[in-house]
Amino acid sequence: MSLHDAAVAAARFGLGARSNELRMIAGDPRGWVTRQFGAGVGGAEILADVPSGADRLRETVGALQALRDDPDARQQVRRMARQMLTDDIGRRVSQAIVTETPVLERLVQFWSNHFTVSALRPQVVGVVLPYELEAIRPHVLGRFRTLLGAAIRHPAMLLYLDNAQSVGPNSVFGRRRERGLNENLARELLELHTLGVDGGYGQDDVGALARILTGWSIARPAEANPGTFRFRPFVHEPGDKTLLGQRIAEAGEAEGEAALDLLARHPSTARHLAGKLARHFADDDPPVALVDRLAAAYRENDGDLSAMYAVLVDAPEVWDRPLTKVRTPNDLVLAAGRALDVRDPEPVAGSLYLMGQVPFTAPSPAGWPDRAGDWIGPEAMLQRADWAMAVGRRVGRGLRPTDLLERTVGPMADPQARFLVDGAPSPADGIALVLMSPAFQRR
């Protein structure tokens, strides 16, 4: 039995240990991780009643149309969308706290961040959680190409990065209306989602991919299946294109699928994804050997993400070097919620607002950063201390801080942390010291 490895599994692969969970994990920490891959990604009852993205888009557009003669219509719709977002944040937080498969929840959040769609763009406020449920969650254990296609084709992504408004200059519509090409999706698809910033592409490739993706749009209210993906031939740029030195023959919608095939198979994509996974699960500056093994697993298994996860589970760099990662505010607050068995998502979500990492509101298409330097500074540490004291005051009665320390990070806690927690002047202070201890602040 290894409580040390159990703590690594719970914190690094999962979202933090719940009450008495470490002893259960300790019997087989690696098995606890890998069994969750076999559990699948369904069964999230808290998320079962979330409307589809198409329904949410129809609701928003319908509200605008119903109120089109009201000068305050846009404000009313915005209030409705903000309430949707607030409710969705609560659902996501609750799911992460109560889940029996926290490894899968971490993977969902990792890939949702990789394929960021942020509610800071008003057009997508109501569809960020449906996007995660439809495009990300079902595919995190499969092949990257499937996940890639689901994310890029989703209406939330097409709205967020403006592809629904992109028009081929030489298309039927483009020649009539002189509407322009939008390169946002193409650029982020190359730089963030697949090849990486140093992946060997140039501006000509961005332009070619943008032309390839013209016509990838969303069905309007008067069309069949409104709010879902729709290809529009009359705005698609005609002719063959060249992407990364490869000819993409004119084929309408199929050109985009061929481009995604090419990008998913590219060695730079393997390297880019390997680096991000290694950084998330091992170290801000991950060992080159681990990145090499992850990239090889991707190439040798046709982009099977589970093959990459298997490398991570077997990697000594993950298990033998604990506490190398600083918990982001999201990780920190969810770990506290799990440790304290919080059932009300409102104070958890409030904590995330306080510390600047509100779910679904990443500041750019690059998503939330994953390095300590982006989250640790004098002001950030003061915010964390204030938060820890507030949590201590809220839950201090009837809870022994030393028990909390042992059942969450016990084997990782250093002697000084144990001494301080044991000698805390009050339960509230003791709980705050647990939450601010290096073993709880890191994973």
N, C-alpha and C positions, 0 to 999 in steps of 0.2 A: 504494500500500500504506500503510495507516494502523495502526500498532501502538497508537496512542492509542485509536482507536475499537475495535480488537480487545480491548483491556483493558477498556473500558467494556462491550462486549458480553458478555465472559466473566464479569465480576464482577456487573454489574447485571441482565442478563437471565439469565445462567447461574448456576452455582454456584462459579465460580472456574476459572482456567485450569489445565490439566494440562501435563505436560512437552511443550514445543515446540508447544503448541496455539495460542499467540498468533500465530505466523507463518502458520499455516494459516488462522486466522480473518481475518487482516489483509487478505487479498485482497478480501473482501467481507463486512464485519462485519454489515451489515443483512441481507444474504442469508443469512448463517449463522444468524441468529435466525429469519427467516421460513421457511426451509426446514424447520426443526424442526416448525413448525405443520403442514406437509404430511406429516410422517413418521408422524402418528398417535401414539396413546398405548399401543399394545400392545408386545409383544416384550420385556417386562421379565422375563428368564429367572430372575433371582434371586427374583422374587416369584411365579413360576409354581406353586410347590408349596404355597402358603399355602391352608389349608382355607377354605371359605366361612364367612361369618358364621353361617349356619344350622347348619352342621356344628359350629362352635365352641360355639354355644349348646347344641346337643343334647349335645355332649360334657360340658359343664360341668354341665348339669342331670342327665344320666345318672350322672355321678360322684357327685353329691349323693344321688340316689336309691339308688344301689348302696351308699352308705356311711351311709344314713339311721339305721341302728341303732348307728353308731359315734360316740361323743361327740366324737371329733377330726375328724369328717368335714369340717366347714367349714374347718378349718385345712388339711387335705390338699388340698381343692379350691382354696383360696387359693394354696397353694404351686404347684399345677399352673398356675393362671392367671398367677401372676407369672413362671413359667418361659416360658409362651407369650409374655408381653409382652417379656421379655428377648430371646427369639429374634426376635420381630417387629421390635424396635428394631434389632437387628443386620442384619436383612434390608433394612430401609429405609435405613440408613446405607450399606450396601454398594452398594445400587442407586444412590444419589446420587453415590457416589464413582466408580463404573465407567461410568456411563451415557454414551452418545454423544449424548444429547439432553438436556442439562442445563436448557435453557429449559423443556422440558415438566415436568421434575422440580420446577423452581421453581414453576410454575403449579399442579402437584398439591399442593405443600406450602402455597402461598398459599390455595387454596380449601379445603383440609382444615382450615386454621386458621380460615378464615372460618366454616365449618360445624363448629366444634369438637365433638368427642366425646372426653372426657378419661378416661383410665384411673384418675384419682383416684376415680372412682365405681367401686367393686368390681364392680358388675353388668356393666360393659362391658370389663373388663380384657382378656378374650380376643378381643374382636371389633373393637378399634380399627383394626388393620391391614386386616382384611377389609372393614370399612366404607370405608376409604380406597380400597381396590381396587375395590369394587363400586359405591359411590355417587359418588365424586369422580373418580378417575382416568379412567374412560371418557368423562366429560362435560366436561372442562375446555376443549375446543376447540369446543363446540357452543353451544346457546342456554342462557341462564341459567335459563329456566323448566324445562328438562329436568334440569339440575343440581340446582335447587331441589327438584323433586319426588323425585328419587332420594335426596337427603340426608334430607328430612323423612320419607319413607316407610320409611327403612331401620330395621330393628329396633334397631340400636345407638343411633340418635337417639331413638327412641320409649322406650327404656329410660333413656337418659342424662337426658332431660328429663321423665321420669315420665308421658308421655302414655299408656303402656300401662296405667296404673292410674287414669286419669281417667274419671270416670263422670258422665254427664248426670244432674242431680238429678231430672228428670222422666222419665227413661228407665224401662223396665221394671225393670231391675236397681236403679236408683237409688231408686225408690219402695219397693222391697222391703227393701233393705239400708241405706238412708240413707248411701250412699257419696257422696263429694264430687267436685267438679270440680277438676282440677289445671290451673293456668294457666301452668306453667313453659314449655312448648313454645311456646304462643301468644305469650307475652311476648318470648321470645328471637327468635322468628320475625319479629316486627315490629321489635324494637329492633336486633337484630344482623344478621339474615340478609337483610332486605329494606329497609324504609323508613328505618331509622336512628333514633337517639334523638330527633332533631328532625324526624321525617318526617311529622308531622301526624296522629298517632293519639292516642287517649286510652284511659282505663281501660275504657270501654264497649267499645271495639274489641278489647281484650285478652280481655275476658269473652266477647264474641261469637265470636272466633276459637277460644277454648278450647272453647266449646260445639260449634262446627262440627267440631272435630277429635276429639270424643269418638267412641269406637269404633275409632279407628286404633290397632291393637294388634298382637300377635304370636301366632302359632299355638303352642299348648301341645304337650307331648310326645305326648299322646293324639290330637291332631288331625292332619289331613292337612298335609303339608309343615311339620313343626314347626320353629320358629325363623325363619320367614319372616313377612312382613306378612300380617295378617289383619284384616278389618273385622268388628266385633262390633255388629250392629244393636241388640241388647238393652241396650247401655250408651250408645247414641248419643242425645243430647238431641234430642227431636222439635221440630218447628215451624220456621218461617222465622226467619232471623237477619239483622241489619243490620251490615255491616262497611264502615267508611269511607264511610258514607252510601249504600252499595249493598245492595239486598235480595238475600240468598242464599236461594233457595227450598228448602224441605225436600226433600232428595234423598239422604239417607244418606251413603255414602262420597263421592259426587260433589260434595257440598257442599265438602269439603276441596279437591278439585281446582279447583273454581270459585274458592275463596278464593286458592289459589296463583296461578291465572291473573290475578286482580285485583292481587295484590301484585307479581307479576313485571312487569306493564304500568305500574305506578304511576310517575310522574315522580320521586318521592322515592327509589324504589329505584334508578333510573338515576343519580341524584345521589350516593347513598350508595356505590354500587359504584364509581363514577368516582373519588370521593374516596379510597377505599381503594386502588385500583389506582395512582392518581397518587402517593399517599404511599409505596407500596411501591417503585415503580420510579423515582420522581423525587426527592422531597424530603419530609422530615417535615412541612413546611408547603408543600404543592404549589402551583404557580402556578394561579391561578384560571382562566386561559385554557385550560390543559391539562385541568383538571377539566371545564370547559364542553365542550370538544371530545369528551372521552370520554363524557360524558352524552348528547351529541347522537348520537354513534355508536350508543349503546345504543338510544335511542329510535327512530332512523331505520332500524335493522336488526333490529327485533323482538327485542332482547336477545341478539343474536349476539355472543358473547364474542370471537370472532376479529376482528370489526370493531373492538372496543375495543383489542385487542392491536396491530392494524395502526396505530392512532393512536399508540400508545406507541412503536412502532418508528420512525415518521416524526417523532416529536416532538423538536425541537431542545432542549427543556428537559431531555430525558433524556441526550442525547449531549454537550451543550455545558457541562454542569454536573456534572462527575465528582466522586466522593468526597463527595457530600452526605449519604449514608446511612451510619450506623455499622452494621457487621455485627453482627447478633445472635450469641450464642454458637453457635447452630446453623449460621448462615452461615459464621462464622469457622472452626469446626472442620471443616466439610465442605470449605471452600476449602483448608485445610491438607491434608486427606486426599487431595484431588485433586492438589494441587501435589506432594505427596510420594509419590503412587502407593501409598497404603496399601491393603493387601489384607485385613488383619485388622480386623474392625469393633469388636472388644472395646475397644482403647484409645481409639478414636474415641468410642464410646458412653460410656466412662468419663470422657472429657473433658467431655462434655455433662452428665453428672451433677455433675462438679466445678463447672461454671459455671452450673448451675441452669436448663438448658433441655432436659430429657429429652424426646425425642419422645413424643407421645401423652399428655403429662401437663400440659397447660395448666391454669393455676390456676382457670379459670372458663369458662363458655360463651363469653365474649368472646375466648378464644384468647390467644395470646402477643402482647404489645404490639409495636408497629412503630416506636417513636420512640427516639431516642438516649437521652433522659433516663431511660428505663426500664431501660437496660442499662449506662450509664456512670456510675460513681461511684468513690470511693476504694477501697472493698473490691473492687468488680468489676474495677477495673484491676489490683489486686494479684493477683487470681485469674487474670487473663489473662496477667500477667507470669510467674507461677508455671507456668502451663500452657505458655507458650512455651519456658521454660527446660527443662521436662520433655521436650518434643518435641525440642528441640535435642540434649539428652543421648541421647535414644533413637535419633535418625537421623543424628547428626553425622558419623560416620565415613564417609569416601568421598564426601561431598557438599560441593560448594563453595558457600558462602552467596551469593557474588556471582552465580553461575549461577542459583540459586534465585530471587534478586531479579529478574533479567532476564527469566526465563521465566514469571513470574507477574504482576508489577506493574511491570516495567521502565519503560515509558513514563510511569507515574504517580509513580514514586519521586522524592522531592525530593533535592537535593544533600546535605543533612545525613544522610539515611538511607543514601545511597550511601557517604558518607565513613565512617559508623559501621560499616556492614557490612564494608566493605573493610578496616578496621583492627581488626576484632574479634580478641580474643586467642586464640580457638579456634573451630573449626567449630561447636561447640555454641552458643557465644555468638553467632556470626554468624547462625545459623539463627533463634535466638530474636529477634535484632534485626530480621530480615526479617519475622517473624510479628507483631512489635509495632510495625512501622513504620506511619505513618498510611495509606499506600497499601494495606497489607494489612488494616488494621483497618476500613477503609471500603470502600464500593462505589459 
